[in-house]
Amino acid sequence: MAHFDILNDRSIYPTVVQLQAGDGGTQHAITVVGQLIFDSNCVRALPLALETLHHCCSSDEKKEPFAESFMHIALRKERRQNKKNWKN
């Protein structure tokens, strides 16, 4: 994806996003499905919101904002129609 707007480009297909914090750090990834964020550091899904993205970029020791203008990488695999001779 050349440009990905994490807050507005929603999909039923999981999107793996490597976030970039305000300090340039890219050590954390999340998965976004629809309006939910799945973060391995949390016991339940979180709402997709800017405040949540700031939380995902922070740690217990240091608060870092989400770099709103940039995601390090975002990957989404969308299902396409199978050809007639292909098996699922």
C-alpha positions as CSV (number, residue, x, y, z in Angstrom):
1,M,0.0,0.0,0.0
2,A,1.6,3.2,-1.1
3,H,-0.4,5.4,1.4
4,F,-2.5,3.9,4.1
5,D,-4.9,5.9,6.3
6,I,-5.2,3.6,9.3
7,L,-8.2,5.5,10.8
8,N,-10.3,5.6,7.6
9,D,-9.3,2.7,5.4
10,R,-11.3,0.0,7.1
11,S,-11.7,-3.5,5.9
12,I,-13.1,-6.9,7.1
13,Y,-9.8,-8.4,6.1
14,P,-7.0,-8.3,8.7
15,T,-4.4,-5.6,8.2
16,V,-1.0,-6.0,9.9
17,V,0.5,-2.6,10.7
18,Q,4.0,-1.8,11.9
19,L,3.5,1.4,13.7
20,Q,5.9,4.3,13.9
21,A,6.1,6.3,17.1
22,G,6.9,9.9,17.3
23,D,10.5,9.1,18.2
24,G,10.9,7.1,15.0
25,G,10.7,3.7,16.7
26,T,9.1,0.9,14.7
27,Q,9.3,-2.0,17.2
28,H,5.6,-2.7,17.5
29,A,3.0,-4.2,15.2
30,I,-0.8,-4.5,15.6
31,T,-3.6,-6.0,13.5
32,V,-6.6,-4.0,12.5
33,V,-9.9,-5.5,11.5
34,G,-12.8,-3.2,10.9
35,Q,-13.0,-0.8,13.8
36,L,-10.9,-3.0,16.2
37,I,-7.2,-3.1,17.0
38,F,-5.7,-6.4,18.1
39,D,-2.5,-5.8,20.1
40,S,-0.6,-8.7,21.7
41,N,0.1,-6.5,24.8
42,C,-3.7,-6.3,25.5
43,V,-6.1,-9.0,26.7
44,R,-9.0,-7.8,24.5
45,A,-9.5,-5.9,21.3
46,L,-9.3,-2.1,21.4
47,P,-11.3,0.5,19.5
48,L,-9.7,1.9,16.4
49,A,-9.0,5.5,17.5
50,L,-6.1,7.9,17.5
51,E,-5.8,7.7,21.4
52,T,-5.5,3.9,21.1
53,L,-2.7,4.2,18.5
54,H,-0.9,6.6,20.9
55,H,-1.3,3.9,23.7
56,C,0.1,1.2,21.3
57,C,3.2,3.2,20.6
58,S,3.9,3.8,24.3
59,S,5.3,1.7,27.1
60,D,5.0,1.7,30.9
61,E,8.3,3.7,31.1
62,K,7.8,6.1,28.2
63,K,4.8,7.8,26.5
64,E,5.3,8.1,22.8
65,P,2.7,9.5,20.3
66,F,1.8,7.6,17.2
67,A,3.4,9.3,14.2
68,E,0.0,10.1,12.5
69,S,1.5,10.9,9.1
70,F,3.4,7.6,8.7
71,M,3.1,3.9,9.3
72,H,6.3,1.9,8.8
73,I,4.4,-0.8,6.8
74,A,0.9,-2.0,6.4
75,L,0.0,-5.4,4.8
76,R,-3.5,-6.6,3.9
77,K,-4.4,-9.8,2.1
78,E,-7.8,-9.5,0.4
79,R,-9.6,-12.6,-0.8
80,R,-10.1,-12.7,-4.6
81,Q,-12.5,-14.8,-6.6
82,N,-11.1,-18.2,-7.2
83,K,-10.7,-19.4,-10.8
84,K,-13.0,-22.2,-11.9
85,N,-10.3,-24.8,-12.0
86,W,-8.8,-23.9,-8.6
87,K,-9.7,-25.8,-5.5
88,N,-10.1,-24.1,-2.1
